[in-house]
Amino acid sequence: MPKNSWHSAKCVATRDFPSSSWLLTSLTSIASRNSADFNLMTSPPKDPEPMSPEDDEPDISESDFANFVDHQIDRLIRAERIKNPDLTALEELKVAVGFCRRFLSDGTSDHDKRTKVMAKLVDLKLEQDQIEEQIQFGEFVEPIKKHRGHEFALQSSSGRNPYCEICVSTIWRISQQWRKCKVCGLRTHDKCINEVKRPCAGLKTRRDNFKLNLSLCPESGLMAQTYKCFECLRPIGFGKGPELEPRICDYTGKYYCKKCHWNDEMVIPARVVRNWDCTKRPVCRASKQLLSLVEQKPIINLNRDNPALFKYVGALQKMQKLRSSIMFMKCYFVCCRQARKLRILQHLNKYQHFVESEDMYSLTDLVQVATGPIVQEVEQVVEIFKTHITHDCEICKGNAFICELCDDDHLIFPFNEGVSICKTCYACFHKPCFDRRSKRCTRCQRRRSRKAVVTVEEDETEEEQMDEEQKKITEANASTATLVGSVQEEKGIEIGVVKENEEIAMSLAEEMREMEMKNESQC
């Protein structure tokens, strides 16, 4: 199979192929500008001028011409893939073959260019025929296969022969196709992929709530597993022979069979965090793949998981102080254009998470603190940072502090030894001076006094406003009372008149009754 194939190209073809006359026109424009920027040629001219084979062709280098042809094929395949996202490798090859044929049939007179395009056409056609033959006999292999979260990529036939993790037999590269997961590294025969029962470790690590198991060998017993392998459910038990002998994983605390547990050894996060024990212990294959994925990721918070560890491990305590200093220095670098120009934070390129937080550690960080030179490396970087802030850069020195509690006018910084920092306003003082003042910050006192003055003024203003509002309310009540009184007087006069009329009517009625009674008595 030719090495330079379009089987793995990133592009796809369009339906309409540009003619070679347009290609030669584009090449002429490139040569005239002495430029190799082929990205400018994204579409052919509307009406290209035809060029005869006898016309002078541009003087372009062989490498530029080869890159140009590759670029055109890539562009065509990308355009076709937009139309058809499910474009197959065979269809990509057909696009590339058609492009080369059209270029040759247009009749360019440059013999070298025709030779190069012809050689590419032969390579592409051979690969196309090979894939068609594989499809015909059912031997065509997809470049990537996905199963249970794994992304199995086809591997080459050169190199040492690995073991298949499914059938636990040797993979003979020359005669057997095999694949390796791009995420967790699981290796298997191509024929054994459907037998994979273990989910990809990447599925767990991609979860937002993923946490490492920090329990010390949480063994539950073989009886709780009903005497079966925790992963493949194969029967296991003690005293049943070496083939059925159970093996415990120090990370999960579960028992596994020999196929799922190869006695790989890894550093256990729980033993590091709880006991500061960096000894490697046997783990199953699934745990090995998981720990290999996360050992470089800063997901361990010692201040939350075991803050007492800093008291007993001097190297860890020193590392914590260095990381705290780095976070203070970062504040200076953010405000310093000179530091941004020098890209001074790139000195911590190996430990980029040290700039993001002072609490998060990776498993590799903790192991290196216990056994490696990481503390010395970080000390050297911190010294470079300190030199820039305290000596080299005037901008950074302008953001320094002077102790307000003594007469010493030397500059102090938050990362200096013997410096106390106010937890409220972050002002810096000499530690002895701050302790003598009972840890009372003068800056905070000034702010409180200014705030008190402002509060008094605001209270006086509010009282004046309240007095004015009270006066307005009193006046409004007085006017309302006057109006109500006048209304009541008018109503009182009306009520008096009505009462007088009622009394007159009643007296007349009594007189009439008396007269009637007299008349009756006379009769």
MARBA-964617 format. One record per residue (C-alpha): y, z, x. Coordinates in Angstrom, 2 decimals. Each point is the difference from the previous one (the first is absolute). Last residue first. Example, Ala and Ser with C-alpha at 12.3 -4.5 7.8 and 13.67 -1.06 7.14 Angstrom:
SITE         Y         Z         X
SITE     -1.06      7.14     13.67
SITE     -3.44      0.66     -1.37
! end
This chain:
SITE         Y         Z         X
SITE     63.48     71.36   -120.57
SITE      2.40      2.14      1.90
SITE     -2.71      0.91      2.53
SITE     -0.92     -3.66      0.58
SITE      3.62     -0.92      0.65
SITE      0.40      2.83      2.47
SITE     -3.16     -1.11      1.93
SITE      1.29     -3.56      0.21
SITE      3.33      1.21      1.38
SITE     -1.78      2.11      2.64
SITE     -2.13     -2.99      1.10
SITE      3.12     -2.15      0.32
SITE      1.73      2.63      2.10
SITE     -3.03      0.24      2.30
SITE     -0.10     -3.79      0.54
SITE      3.69     -0.04      0.79
SITE     -0.50      2.73      2.60
SITE     -2.88     -1.92      1.62
SITE      2.00     -3.22      0.23
SITE      2.92      1.82      1.58
SITE     -2.31      1.63      2.57
SITE     -1.64     -3.36      0.89
SITE      3.36     -1.64      0.50
SITE      1.08      2.83      2.29
SITE     -3.22     -0.38      2.07
SITE      0.50     -3.75      0.37
SITE      3.53      0.51      1.20
SITE     -1.17      2.58      2.56
SITE     -2.76     -2.34      1.33
SITE      2.49     -2.80      0.53
SITE      2.30      2.30      1.86
SITE     -2.92      1.24      2.16
SITE     -1.13     -3.60      0.82
SITE      3.43     -0.75      1.34
SITE     -0.04      3.19      2.00
SITE     -3.51     -0.81      1.35
SITE      1.10     -3.42      1.20
SITE      2.97      1.52      1.75
SITE     -2.24      2.54      1.65
SITE     -2.55     -2.62      1.13
SITE      2.73     -2.04      1.65
SITE      1.35      3.03      1.79
SITE     -3.52      0.98      1.16
SITE     -0.65     -3.51      1.36
SITE      3.26      0.03      1.90
SITE     -0.94      3.33      1.51
SITE     -3.54     -1.14      0.87
SITE      1.33     -3.11      1.77
SITE      2.47      2.10      1.93
SITE     -2.76      2.37      1.05
SITE     -2.33     -2.90      1.02
SITE      2.74     -1.61      2.07
SITE      0.70      3.31      1.67
SITE     -3.70      0.47      0.75
SITE     -0.22     -3.50      1.52
SITE      2.93      0.77      2.24
SITE     -1.57      3.27      1.06
SITE     -3.36     -1.74      0.69
SITE      1.69     -2.61      2.17
SITE      1.74      2.71      1.95
SITE     -3.29      1.85      0.42
SITE     -1.78     -3.20      1.20
SITE      2.69     -0.62      2.60
SITE     -0.34      3.56      1.23
SITE     -3.80     -0.38      0.22
SITE      0.32     -3.30      1.91
SITE      2.34      1.62      2.47
SITE     -2.41      2.89      0.44
SITE     -2.95     -2.44      0.51
SITE      1.91     -1.99      2.61
SITE      0.71      3.17      1.89
SITE     -3.67      1.05     -0.28
SITE     -1.18     -3.42      1.25
SITE      2.22      0.29      3.00
SITE     -1.42      3.46      0.67
SITE     -3.58     -1.25     -0.47
SITE      0.56     -2.91      2.37
SITE      1.51      2.24      2.60
SITE     -2.93      2.40     -0.30
SITE     -2.49     -2.89      0.30
SITE      1.67     -1.09      3.22
SITE     -0.07      3.52      1.36
SITE     -3.77      0.26     -0.47
SITE     -1.38      3.49     -0.39
SITE     -3.20      0.60      1.94
SITE      0.64      3.72      0.33
SITE      3.08     -0.81      2.10
SITE     -1.81      1.28      3.07
SITE     -2.94     -2.34     -0.78
SITE      2.26     -3.04     -0.05
SITE      1.52      0.90      3.33
SITE     -3.42      0.58      1.59
SITE     -1.27     -3.37     -1.39
SITE      2.96     -2.01      1.16
SITE      1.35     -1.84     -3.00
SITE     -0.68     -3.28     -1.81
SITE      1.21     -1.03     -3.47
SITE     -2.73     -1.23     -2.35
SITE      2.09      0.68     -3.17
SITE     -2.49      2.14     -1.92
SITE     -2.84      0.80      2.41
SITE      2.45      0.89      2.75
SITE     -1.52     -1.03      3.31
SITE     -0.67      2.34      2.90
SITE     -0.02     -1.27      3.58
SITE     -1.88      1.60      2.89
SITE     -1.63     -3.25      1.13
SITE      1.89     -3.17     -0.90
SITE     -1.18     -2.28     -2.83
SITE      2.89      0.84     -2.35
SITE      2.58     -0.88      2.67
SITE      2.47      2.12      1.97
SITE      3.17     -1.00      1.78
SITE      1.53      2.55      2.36
SITE      3.13      1.76     -1.26
SITE     -1.25      3.57      0.49
SITE      2.52      2.36     -1.62
SITE     -2.43      1.39     -2.57
SITE     -0.85     -0.18     -3.71
SITE      1.18     -3.55     -0.65
SITE     -2.70     -1.56      2.21
SITE      1.00     -3.57      0.72
SITE     -1.97     -2.83     -1.62
SITE     -0.84     -3.59      1.02
SITE      0.81     -3.12     -2.02
SITE      2.45     -1.31      2.61
SITE     -2.78      0.22      2.57
SITE     -1.91     -2.62     -2.00
SITE      2.94     -2.39      0.03
SITE      0.67      0.63      3.68
SITE     -3.51     -1.13      0.96
SITE     -1.48      0.53      3.47
SITE     -0.03      3.77      0.50
SITE     -1.15      2.16     -2.94
SITE     -1.29     -2.61     -2.44
SITE     -1.46     -2.54      2.43
SITE     -1.50      2.62      2.29
SITE     -1.58      1.79     -2.97
SITE     -1.71     -3.17     -1.22
SITE     -1.45     -0.71      3.43
SITE     -1.19      3.63      0.25
SITE     -1.59     -0.31     -3.43
SITE     -1.95     -3.06      1.21
SITE     -1.27      1.87      3.06
SITE     -1.04      2.98     -2.12
SITE     -1.83     -2.34     -2.40
SITE     -2.12     -1.33      2.86
SITE     -0.72      3.49      1.35
SITE     -1.13      1.21     -3.42
SITE     -2.18     -3.09     -0.51
SITE     -1.93      0.54      3.22
SITE     -3.42      0.53     -1.59
SITE     -2.50      2.68     -1.03
SITE      1.45      2.30     -2.66
SITE      3.20     -1.90     -0.72
SITE     -2.00     -3.22      0.21
SITE     -2.44      1.22     -2.65
SITE      2.88      1.02     -2.25
SITE      1.74     -3.35      0.36
SITE     -3.25     -1.92     -0.61
SITE     -0.50      1.84     -3.30
SITE      3.47     -1.07     -1.05
SITE      2.83      2.46     -0.35
SITE      2.68      0.54     -2.65
SITE      2.47      2.88      0.34
SITE      2.89     -1.35      2.06
SITE      0.62     -3.06     -2.16
SITE      1.18     -3.60      0.30
SITE      0.80     -0.18      3.72
SITE     -3.35      1.50      1.03
SITE     -1.63     -2.62     -2.26
SITE      0.79     -2.66      2.60
SITE     -2.25      1.58      2.60
SITE     -0.89     -2.96      2.21
SITE      3.47     -1.49     -0.48
SITE      1.63      3.25      1.01
SITE      2.07     -1.62      2.77
SITE      1.00     -2.44     -2.71
SITE      2.45      2.62     -1.22
SITE      2.46     -1.11      2.68
SITE      0.62     -3.34     -1.53
SITE      2.73     -0.48      2.63
SITE      2.34     -1.51     -2.60
SITE     -0.95      2.64     -2.54
SITE      0.68      2.71      2.57
SITE      3.41     -1.51      0.76
SITE      0.79     -0.19     -3.71
SITE     -0.47      3.75     -0.30
SITE     -0.12      1.55     -3.49
SITE     -3.75     -0.52     -0.48
SITE     -0.58      1.06      3.61
SITE      1.60      3.41     -0.57
SITE     -2.13      0.73     -3.08
SITE     -3.08     -1.13      1.95
SITE      0.75      2.67      2.58
SITE     -0.54      2.72     -2.60
SITE     -3.35     -1.55     -1.04
SITE     -1.04     -0.33      3.64
SITE      0.81      3.67      0.63
SITE     -2.35      1.03     -2.83
SITE     -2.68     -2.23      1.52
SITE      0.41      1.68      3.37
SITE     -0.18      3.45     -1.57
SITE     -3.20     -0.96     -1.86
SITE     -1.54     -1.32      3.20
SITE      0.68      3.30      1.73
SITE     -1.68      1.91     -2.82
SITE     -2.98     -2.35      0.19
SITE     -0.30      0.51      3.74
SITE      0.18      3.78     -0.42
SITE     -2.77      0.19     -2.60
SITE     -0.26      3.45     -1.63
SITE      3.28      0.28     -1.88
SITE      0.10     -3.68     -0.98
SITE     -3.37      0.31     -1.74
SITE      1.43      2.50     -2.49
SITE      1.58     -2.89     -1.94
SITE     -3.44     -1.21     -1.20
SITE      0.03     -2.63     -2.78
SITE      3.69     -0.05     -0.96
SITE      1.70      0.30      3.37
SITE     -2.89     -2.00      1.47
SITE      0.71     -3.06     -2.15
SITE     -2.72     -2.55      0.78
SITE      0.56     -3.57     -1.27
SITE      1.50     -1.70      3.05
SITE     -2.36     -3.03      0.23
SITE     -1.79     -0.76      3.28
SITE     -3.27      1.75     -0.91
SITE      0.10     -1.52     -3.49
SITE     -2.19     -3.11      0.30
SITE     -2.42      1.42      2.57
SITE     -0.41      3.09     -2.17
SITE     -1.04     -2.12     -2.98
SITE     -2.38     -2.20      2.00
SITE     -1.65      3.03      1.58
SITE     -0.23      1.73     -3.37
SITE     -1.83     -2.99     -1.50
SITE     -2.35     -0.23      2.99
SITE     -1.00      3.64     -0.19
SITE      1.44      2.64      2.31
SITE     -1.23      1.82      3.09
SITE      2.55      2.24      1.79
SITE      2.73     -0.61      2.56
SITE      1.63      3.12      1.40
SITE      3.74      0.29     -0.70
SITE     -0.11      3.61     -1.22
SITE      3.45      1.39     -0.83
SITE     -1.77      2.32     -2.48
SITE      1.49     -0.90     -3.40
SITE      1.89     -3.24      0.67
SITE     -2.36     -1.38      2.65
SITE     -3.17      1.11     -1.77
SITE      1.22     -1.48     -3.30
SITE      0.92     -3.32      1.63
SITE     -3.51     -0.54      1.48
SITE     -0.01     -1.94      3.28
SITE     -2.67     -2.70     -0.22
SITE     -3.62     -0.42      1.03
SITE     -2.35     -2.68     -1.28
SITE     -3.45      1.37     -0.80
SITE     -1.03     -3.25     -1.69
SITE      0.25      1.32     -3.56
SITE     -0.37     -2.47     -2.89
SITE     -3.24     -1.60      1.21
SITE     -1.37      3.30      1.33
SITE      0.36      1.70     -3.39
SITE      2.97      2.10     -1.03
SITE      0.81      3.63     -0.77
SITE      3.45      1.09     -1.14
SITE      2.50      2.37      1.67
SITE      2.72     -2.67     -0.23
SITE      1.39      0.19      3.55
SITE     -2.95      1.54      1.88
SITE     -2.38     -2.57     -1.44
SITE     -3.53      1.38     -0.29
SITE     -3.09     -1.98      0.91
SITE     -3.11      0.07     -2.16
SITE     -3.45     -0.81      1.51
SITE     -1.75     -2.66     -2.06
SITE     -0.91     -2.31      2.90
SITE     -0.73      2.91      2.34
SITE     -2.73      1.42     -2.23
SITE     -0.05      1.89     -3.27
SITE      0.71      3.45      1.44
SITE      3.57      0.11     -1.29
SITE      0.89     -2.34     -2.82
SITE      1.30     -3.44     -0.91
SITE     -0.43     -2.36     -2.96
SITE      2.46     -2.97      0.10
SITE      3.01      0.51     -2.23
SITE      2.06     -2.56      2.00
SITE      3.06      2.17      0.67
SITE     -0.87      3.69     -0.48
SITE     -3.56     -0.54      1.20
SITE     -2.40      1.69     -2.39
SITE     -1.58      3.44     -0.09
SITE      1.42      0.79     -3.45
SITE      3.50     -0.05      1.57
SITE      0.60      3.63     -0.99
SITE     -3.38      0.79      1.55
SITE      1.17     -1.35      3.34
SITE      2.69      2.63      0.29
SITE      3.71      0.13     -0.90
SITE      1.46     -0.16      3.51
SITE      3.80      0.04      0.11
SITE      0.15     -0.52      3.79
SITE      3.32      1.78      0.57
SITE      2.27     -1.08     -2.85
SITE      2.95     -2.18      1.03
SITE     -1.14     -3.19     -1.77
SITE      2.80     -2.45      0.65
SITE      2.37     -0.84     -2.81
SITE      0.59     -3.18     -2.02
SITE      2.45      0.43     -2.88
SITE      1.68     -3.39      0.43
SITE     -3.33     -1.79      0.25
SITE     -0.32     -2.57      2.78
SITE     -2.18      2.30      2.12
SITE     -2.70      0.16     -2.65
SITE     -0.33     -3.75     -0.57
SITE      0.17     -0.58      3.77
SITE     -3.29      1.84      0.42
SITE     -1.72     -2.95     -1.65
SITE     -2.52      1.03     -2.62
SITE     -3.60      0.53      1.24
SITE     -2.60     -1.79     -2.11
SITE     -0.40     -3.17      2.08
SITE     -3.11     -1.90     -1.18
SITE      2.03     -3.04     -1.09
SITE      1.23     -0.40      3.58
SITE     -3.50     -0.07      1.51
SITE     -0.34     -3.82      0.28
SITE      3.15     -0.28      2.11
SITE     -1.45      2.60      2.32
SITE      2.08      3.14      0.27
SITE      2.75      1.72      1.93
SITE      2.38      2.60     -1.53
SITE      3.34     -0.10      1.84
SITE      2.05      2.01     -2.51
SITE      2.71     -2.52     -0.91
SITE     -0.99     -3.46      1.30
SITE     -3.60      0.58     -1.05
SITE     -2.35     -1.77      2.40
SITE     -2.26     -2.92     -0.75
SITE     -3.23     -1.49      1.25
SITE     -1.62     -3.42      0.21
SITE     -3.36      0.02      1.74
SITE     -1.45     -2.34      2.67
SITE      2.35      0.37      2.95
SITE      1.42      3.37     -1.04
SITE     -3.32      1.80     -0.23
SITE      0.94      3.00     -2.12
SITE     -2.35      2.86      0.88
SITE     -1.44      2.06     -2.82
SITE      1.32      2.91     -2.03
SITE     -0.48     -1.79     -3.35
SITE      3.44      0.95     -1.25
SITE      1.95      0.94      3.13
SITE     -1.03     -3.20      1.79
SITE     -0.11      0.68      3.72
SITE      2.05     -1.89      2.58
SITE     -1.09     -2.86      2.33
SITE      2.39     -0.41      2.90
SITE      2.46     -2.85      0.13
SITE      0.12     -3.53     -1.36
SITE     -1.08     -1.16     -3.47
SITE      3.40      0.60     -1.60
SITE      0.62      2.28     -2.96
SITE      0.51     -0.77     -3.71
SITE      2.41      2.42     -1.63
SITE     -1.17      2.60     -2.51
SITE      2.86      1.50     -1.98
SITE     -1.45      3.21     -1.40
SITE      1.24      1.49     -3.29
SITE     -3.43      0.06     -1.61
SITE     -0.65     -3.63      1.06
SITE      2.43     -2.64      1.22
SITE     -1.14     -3.04      1.99
SITE      2.29     -1.81      2.43
SITE     -0.65     -3.30      1.90
SITE     -2.29     -1.35     -2.75
SITE     -3.26     -1.44      1.27
SITE     -1.40     -3.44     -0.85
SITE     -3.80     -0.11      0.29
SITE     -0.92     -1.23     -3.47
SITE     -1.52     -3.27      1.21
SITE      2.76     -2.19     -1.45
SITE      2.69      2.56      0.77
SITE     -1.07      0.09      3.64
SITE      0.04     -3.80      0.16
SITE      3.47     -0.13     -1.51
SITE      1.14      2.60      2.53
SITE     -1.39     -2.06      2.90
SITE      1.50     -3.23     -1.32
SITE      3.44      1.61     -0.22
SITE     -0.37      1.44      3.49
SITE     -0.82     -3.40      1.42
SITE      2.89     -1.58     -1.91
SITE      2.47      2.54      1.37
SITE     -1.10     -0.57      3.57
SITE      0.07     -3.79     -0.39
SITE      3.46      0.08     -1.60
SITE      1.35      2.17      2.80
SITE     -1.28     -2.50      2.58
SITE      1.54     -2.87     -2.00
SITE      3.35      1.80     -0.16
SITE     -0.04      0.45      3.76
SITE     -0.97     -3.61      0.67
SITE      2.60     -1.36     -2.42
SITE      2.67      2.05      1.76
SITE     -1.09     -1.26      3.40
SITE     -0.07     -3.64     -1.15
SITE      3.52      0.05     -1.40
SITE      0.23     -3.08     -2.25
SITE     -0.12      1.80     -3.36
SITE     -1.87     -2.01     -2.64
SITE      0.28      1.82     -3.33
SITE     -3.78      0.27     -0.13
SITE     -0.06      2.62      2.73
SITE      2.39      2.41     -1.76
SITE     -1.73     -0.52     -3.31
SITE     -3.35      0.82      1.52
SITE      1.33      3.14      1.68
SITE      1.47      1.29     -3.29
SITE     -3.19     -0.73     -1.91
SITE     -2.07      1.94      2.51
SITE      2.33      3.03     -0.27
SITE     -0.16      0.00     -3.80
SITE     -3.77     -0.43      0.02
SITE     -0.29      2.95      2.37
SITE      1.98      2.19     -2.37
SITE     -2.26     -1.07     -2.87
SITE     -3.06      1.05      2.01
SITE      1.55      3.39      0.78
SITE      0.50      0.66     -3.69
SITE      3.24      0.08     -1.99
SITE     -0.04      2.88     -2.48
SITE      3.81      0.42      0.07
SITE      0.44     -3.56     -1.35
SITE      3.62     -1.12     -0.37
SITE      1.30      2.41      2.63
SITE     -3.03     -0.88      2.12
SITE      1.07     -3.63     -0.08
SITE      3.40      0.82      1.46
SITE     -1.54      2.12      2.71
SITE     -2.46     -2.80      0.82
SITE      2.79     -2.54      0.39
SITE      2.06      2.26      2.23
SITE     -2.97      0.80      2.22
SITE     -0.80     -3.70      0.37
SITE      3.60     -0.73      0.94
SITE      0.10      2.86      2.50
SITE     -3.22     -1.12      1.65
SITE      1.41     -3.50      0.43
SITE      3.23      1.39      1.47
SITE     -1.81      2.35      2.32
SITE     -2.02     -2.90      1.38
SITE      3.19     -2.04      0.43
SITE      1.78      2.84      1.75
SITE     -2.98      0.52      2.34
SITE     -0.08     -3.69      0.90
SITE      3.69     -0.12      0.79
SITE      2.37     -2.19     -1.99
SITE      1.63     -3.23      1.09
SITE      0.78     -1.47     -3.37
SITE     -1.47     -3.33     -1.01
SITE      1.62     -3.37      0.70
SITE     -0.82     -2.45     -2.74
SITE     -2.99     -2.33      0.54
SITE     -2.18      1.87     -2.46
SITE      2.54     -0.82     -2.71
SITE      2.04      2.73     -1.55
SITE      0.72      0.16     -3.71
SITE      3.27      1.75     -0.92
SITE     -0.71      3.07     -2.03
SITE      1.29      0.05     -3.58
SITE      0.04      3.57     -1.32
SITE     -0.23      1.68      3.37
SITE     -3.08      2.13      0.65
SITE     -0.06      3.73     -0.75
SITE     -0.38      3.15      2.10
SITE      1.22     -1.40      3.28
SITE      2.25      2.85      1.11
SITE     -3.00      2.12      0.94
SITE     -0.77     -2.38      2.84
SITE      2.42      1.63      2.38
SITE     -1.10     -1.58      3.23
SITE      3.44     -1.10      1.03
SITE      1.37     -2.64      2.33
SITE      2.33     -1.11     -2.83
SITE     -0.81     -3.68      0.48
SITE     -3.67      0.80      0.46
SITE     -0.15      1.84     -3.29
SITE      1.77     -2.77     -1.88
SITE     -2.45     -2.52      1.40
SITE     -2.93      2.19     -1.02
SITE      1.30      0.08     -3.55
SITE      0.22     -3.78     -0.10
SITE     -3.50     -0.20      1.47
SITE     -1.32      2.27     -2.75
SITE      1.83     -2.03     -2.64
SITE     -1.67     -3.11      1.32
SITE     -3.30      1.90      0.04
SITE      0.10      0.26     -3.78
SITE      0.21      3.30     -1.77
SITE     -3.06      1.03     -2.01
SITE      0.36      0.52     -3.72
SITE     -2.52      2.37     -1.56
SITE      0.98      3.02      2.04
SITE     -2.27      1.78      2.44
SITE     -0.87      3.51      0.99
SITE      0.78      2.62      2.59
SITE     -1.15      3.12      1.75
SITE     -2.65     -1.79      2.03
SITE     -3.45      1.57      0.31
SITE     -2.06     -3.10     -0.77
SITE      2.78     -2.11      1.45
SITE     -1.81     -0.17      3.29
SITE      1.08      0.31      3.61
SITE     -3.26      1.39      1.34
SITE     -2.18     -2.93     -1.04
SITE     -3.39      0.92     -1.52
! end
